[in-house]
Amino acid sequence: MLEWDGGPIIVKGTNIRGKTCYGGDYIIPTYNCRYDSVGNINEYVIKEKHNDKFILVKDTILTPVGYKYYIIDKGFTNECSAETIKSKYIISFSDSIQFLNYVHSHNVGIEWMYGNK
């Protein structure tokens, strides 16, 4: 996860030095969803939790106001492109209850609480 102006994003790191990522290809939100039609920040990550197998993400959308929830399966290899990760390793939800039901029914193994904690 990178902290950029306007809020954090999840990237596939392309500029990694040591344990720090300085750049990468957009994963969440996608580049074209990050900005509104006049170039203002419109979507960014507000919560992330992870374990060895999965990353759970909640992001906020400013216009129209709302949230998205994502489950990223970390089973991809370093050779996978950002586009492959987005198309094959991510499940997205616009409903928090469906998201939580999936997390619990598929034994994701990450405790997820409402809110931003």
N, C-alpha and C positions, 0 to 999 in steps of 0.2 A: 504494500500500500504506500502510495506517495502522497505527501502533503503538498498541494499546489495552491496557488491563489484561488480563493473561492471554495476550498474544501478538498478533502482527500479523494483519491481515485485508486482503483485497483488496476495494476498493469502487469504485463508479462515483461519482466526486466530485460532490458537490452544494454544498459550501462551500469554494470554492477562492479563495485570495487570493495573487496572484503565482504562484509555482511551488509553493506549499504547499497541501495538501488537509487541511482540518480536519473534514470529515464527508462522509458519502456513504451510498449504498445498498449493502448487502451483496452481494458477488459470490461470494467464496470465503472462508470457508465461508458457506453461506446462513445467515440469522439463526436459523432453527429448528434447524440442526445445530450451531451454535456453543455451545450450552448443553445440559447434561444435564437430566434431569427435575426436579432440585432447584435449578437455576440456577447450577451450577458450570460454568466453562469446560471444554468437551469437545473442541473442534476449533479449530486455528489454523495459520496458515502458518509453515513452518519454512525454506523456501527458495524463492527467486524469481529468475528470470533473464529478460531480455527483449531484443528487438531492435525494429526499426521495424514488424515485421509480427506478431510473436507474443509472448506472455508464457507462460513455463513455470512451474508452481507445484507444490510438494510441500507437503502439509499433514499434520499428525498428528492422530490421533483417540485420545483417552485411554481411552474405554470404548465398544465393545471396542477394544483396542489395535490400531492399524494405521496405514496411510498411504493417502493418495489423491494422484493426480497429475493435473494439468490442463494443457491447452493452450488458451490463449485467443487466438483470431484477432482482431487489432486492426483488422479491416476495418469495424467498425461506426461509425456517425456519432454525434455528440453528442446527437442527438435520440432515439437508441435508449434504451429504458428498461432498468433493471437486469434485469427479467424477460426481455426480448428478448435481451439479451446472454447470459444464462444458458441460454436455450433454443436459440439459433441460432449462437452464436459460441464455445461451450466444448465440448471433448471431455474426458471424464474417464476415468480408469483406476484400478483398484485393484491392478494388477499392474505392477511397475516395468519388467519386460522388455517387455511389450506397449507401455507408454509409450515406452520408448527405441526400440523398433522403429518405432513410428509417427513419432517425431521424425526418425529417420534416413531412413526411406523416403519421407517427404513433404518433405524438404529444408527443414526449419524453420530451419536456419541458426544454431542456438544450441548451443554445446558444453555438455553436461550430464554432470556426473560424479556418481557415487554419493556419499552422505554429504550434508553440509550446506554444502559450500563452493561 
